[in-house]
């Protein structure tokens, strides 16, 4: 399968899974509507697809949500296969992706360092006052 066609398939699968979660079609109580599908990687032979899931909720809630999605993988595959015309629909495997949360925490730390740096500059006496 061509590179661009595979990328389009990745995007379509990501969008369809996101819609199923958002509309509450996945009935597993562990699956929260705050779960976000970051990316999907379908293998070139279309047998498997890794679905990376993240959220700003706690790590424990994310793990439970991914477990719920893995339990409902057959239902999700069947629902998406009805919409997409593929000879063989890939088997979905949901994986925890903590990259978004780690990136957010890194930005928070950088902002805090910047605030501390500005506060230190304001409290230090300037060079002109030392000469007098």
C-alpha positions as CSV (number, residue, x, y, z in Angstrom):
1,X,0.0,0.0,0.0
2,X,1.3,3.4,-0.9
3,X,2.7,5.8,1.7
4,X,0.0,8.5,1.2
5,X,-2.8,6.0,1.1
6,X,-1.6,4.4,4.3
7,X,-1.4,7.8,6.0
8,X,-5.0,8.6,4.9
9,X,-6.1,5.3,6.4
10,X,-4.3,6.1,9.6
11,X,-6.1,9.5,9.8
12,X,-9.5,7.9,8.9
13,X,-9.2,5.2,11.6
14,X,-8.1,7.8,14.2
15,X,-11.1,10.0,13.3
16,X,-13.6,7.1,13.4
17,X,-12.3,5.9,16.8
18,X,-12.4,9.4,18.2
19,X,-16.1,9.8,17.0
20,X,-17.0,6.5,18.7
21,X,-15.5,7.5,22.0
22,X,-16.9,11.0,21.8
23,X,-20.5,9.9,21.0
24,X,-20.4,7.3,23.8
25,X,-20.9,4.3,21.5
26,X,-18.3,2.3,23.5
27,X,-20.3,1.2,26.5
28,X,-17.4,0.1,28.7
29,X,-17.5,2.2,31.8
30,X,-13.7,2.5,31.9
31,X,-13.8,4.4,28.6
32,X,-14.0,8.1,29.3
33,X,-15.0,10.8,26.7
34,X,-11.8,12.7,27.8
35,X,-9.6,10.0,26.1
36,X,-7.8,11.4,23.1
37,X,-6.5,9.4,20.1
38,X,-3.2,10.9,19.2
39,X,-2.2,8.8,16.3
40,X,-2.7,5.4,14.6
41,X,0.0,3.4,12.9
42,X,-1.4,0.7,10.5
43,X,1.2,-1.8,9.3
44,X,1.8,-1.9,5.6
45,X,0.1,-5.3,5.3
46,X,-3.0,-4.0,7.0
47,X,-3.0,-6.7,9.7
48,X,-2.4,-4.6,12.8
49,X,-2.9,-1.1,13.9
50,X,-1.4,0.5,17.0
51,X,-3.6,3.2,18.5
52,X,-2.0,5.7,20.8
53,X,-4.3,7.1,23.5
54,X,-3.6,10.0,25.9
55,X,-5.5,12.2,28.3
56,X,-5.0,14.9,30.9
57,X,-6.7,12.8,33.5
58,X,-4.6,10.7,36.0
59,X,-2.3,8.0,34.9
60,X,-4.5,5.4,36.6
61,X,-7.6,6.6,34.7
62,X,-5.7,6.5,31.4
63,X,-4.6,2.9,32.0
64,X,-8.1,1.8,32.9
65,X,-9.4,3.6,29.8
66,X,-6.9,1.9,27.5
67,X,-7.8,-1.5,29.1
68,X,-11.5,-0.7,28.4
69,X,-10.6,0.2,24.8
70,X,-8.7,-3.1,24.4
71,X,-11.6,-5.0,25.7
72,X,-13.9,-3.2,23.2
73,X,-11.5,-3.5,20.3
74,X,-13.7,-6.1,18.5
75,X,-16.7,-3.8,18.6
76,X,-14.7,-0.8,17.5
77,X,-13.1,-2.8,14.6
78,X,-16.6,-4.0,13.5
79,X,-18.1,-0.5,13.6
80,X,-15.3,1.1,11.6
81,X,-15.1,-1.8,9.1
82,X,-18.8,-1.0,8.3
83,X,-17.8,2.5,7.3
84,X,-14.5,1.9,5.6
85,X,-14.2,-0.3,2.5
86,X,-11.2,-2.5,3.2
87,X,-10.7,-6.1,2.3
88,X,-9.2,-6.9,5.7
89,X,-9.5,-4.5,8.6
90,X,-6.5,-4.3,10.9
91,X,-6.6,-5.7,14.4
92,X,-6.5,-2.8,16.8
93,X,-4.1,-2.6,19.8
94,X,-4.5,0.4,22.1
95,X,-1.4,1.8,23.8
96,X,-0.9,4.4,26.5
97,X,0.8,7.5,25.1
98,X,2.0,9.8,27.8
99,X,3.8,12.2,25.4
100,X,1.2,14.9,25.5
101,X,1.1,15.0,29.3
102,X,4.9,15.0,29.5
103,X,5.1,17.9,27.0
104,X,2.5,19.9,29.0
105,X,4.5,19.3,32.2
106,X,7.7,20.4,30.4
107,X,6.1,23.6,29.3
108,X,4.9,24.3,32.8
109,X,8.4,23.8,34.2
110,X,9.9,26.1,31.6
111,X,7.3,28.8,32.4
112,X,8.1,28.4,36.1
113,X,11.9,28.8,35.4
114,X,11.2,31.9,33.4
115,X,9.2,33.4,36.2
116,X,11.9,32.6,38.7
117,X,14.6,34.1,36.4
118,X,12.6,37.4,36.1
119,X,12.0,37.5,39.9
120,X,15.8,37.1,40.5
121,X,16.7,39.9,38.0
122,X,14.3,42.3,39.8
123,X,15.7,41.6,43.2
124,X,19.4,41.9,42.3
125,X,20.8,45.4,42.6
126,X,21.8,46.9,39.2
127,X,25.4,47.7,38.4
128,X,24.8,51.5,38.4
129,X,23.7,51.4,42.1
130,X,26.9,49.6,43.1
131,X,29.2,52.3,41.7
132,X,27.8,55.0,44.0
